[in-house]
Amino acid sequence: MRKYSFIINDRQYNVDVLDVSETYAKVEVNGILYNVLLQKEHKETKTQTIKKSEFVMDATTKARTTDHPAQVEMKQPGNIQSPLPGLIKKILVKNGDEVKAGQVVLIMEAMKMENEIQSTVSGKVNEIAVKEGDSVLEGDTLLKVR
């Protein structure tokens, strides 16, 4: 049993919570017994949206790049990480390739949509940590760029 004391509009309420189930609570307020119907709190879920940006063709690397670098926050310098859980559909770079920040480096299927994953840094691809067909979680390292 839990005891509480509330002051509402300068009036004191002594509340004893006697029993709680999934749908009801039995409480005593200032000596009066109440059966209280409990309603589950409706929590809003925030779905991450993926914004598709315009791209241009980089004539020197023949790779698609965007006007703006990816908005994914890096957790480790030089590592390109998965922004959400998904399935690796196509890897557009190989070890030793030079990449620029904002360049599309792989295609990932997430939520039944294909998403272009962009490099968050410029440099040389040092390691490809995934292969086509791999399932990844949010935050998993996809590529290492140095």
N, C-alpha and C positions, 0 to 999 in steps of 0.2 A: 504494500500500500504506500502511495506517495502522497505527501501533504504539501499544499501550496497555499500561499497567502497573496491575494491580489488586492490592489487598491485601484478602483475604477470610479472616476468622478467623485473623489474624496470619500468613497464608501469602501469598507474593507470586506473582502470575501474570503472565507476559509474554505478551501477545496480539498477534499480527500478523494483520490482516484482509487476506487476499490477494486475494479476488475476491468480489463481491456481485452476485447476479442478483435477479430479482423474487421467487424462491422459495427460493433457497439462498445461503449464504455459506460461503466456504472460509476457515477460520481456523487458525492455528497457535498452540497454547497450550503454553508451556514446551517447545517443540520437537516436540510431537505435533500431527499434521494432523487436522482435523475438518471434515466437511461438515455444516453446520448448516441445518436446515429453518427457514425464516422464516415466521412467521404474521402476517398483517395484523392490526393493532390494531383491535379493534372499538370504534368511537366511538359513544357515545350521543348522539343528537340530541335537543335540547330543543325541543319544539313549544310555541309560544306559545299559551296558552289565553285565550280571550276569555270574560270573565265577564259574563253578562247581568244587569243590575241592575233592580230594581223601578222603575217610573216612575209619575208622577202627572201629571195634566193641569193646566197653568198657565192659570187662567181669564183672565188679562189678555192673554197673548200667544196663547192657544189652541195652544200648542206643548207637546209632551211633554217633561217634564224628569225627571231622576232625583233620588233622595234625596241622592246623593253626587256630587261633581264627578268627572269622568273621571280615571282614574289614569295617563293618558298624560303623560309628561314633555315639557314644551314645550322646543323647541330655540331658538325665538325668541319673545320676548314678543309676545302678540297674534296669533300665527299658530297655526291649528289644523292639525296635521299628521297624515298617515296613519300609524296604528300598525302597519300591515302592508300588503303588496302586495295589490291588489284592483281591482275594477271599480266605478265610481260608478254606482249604480242610481237614486237619487232624491235630489235636493237639497231640503231642507225649509225653507230660508230664502232671502231675496233681499237684494240690496244695500240698506242702510239699515235693515234689521230690527235690533231690539234683542235680544240673546241673553244668557242667564245661564250661568254655569259649570255644567256638567252637563246642559245642554239638548241634546237630540238635534238635530243640524243636518243630517245626511245619512245615507243608507243606502248601505253599500258591500258588495259581494259579495266574499268572500274564502274560499278553500278550500271552495267550493260552499255557503257559508252566508251569509245576509244579516246584516250587523253594523250596529248603530246607533253612529254616530260622534258623540260628545258634544263640546260646546264646552269648552275648558279654561280659558276666561276669560269674564268678563262685559263687554259693551260693544256697540257698533254694528258690524254687518257692513260692512266697508269695501270688500272685494273678494272675489269668488268666483273662485278660481284654477282651477277644474275645471268641466266640464259633464257632464251625464248621459251615460254611455257611455264616459267616459275611463278608461283604465287608469292606475293610480298605483303607485308604489313606496313602500316604507316610508320615512317621513321627508319625503315630498313635501308641500308646502303645499297645503291644501285651501281654507281660508278665511283672510282677514285680518280681525281684529276689533280695533277701536280704542276 
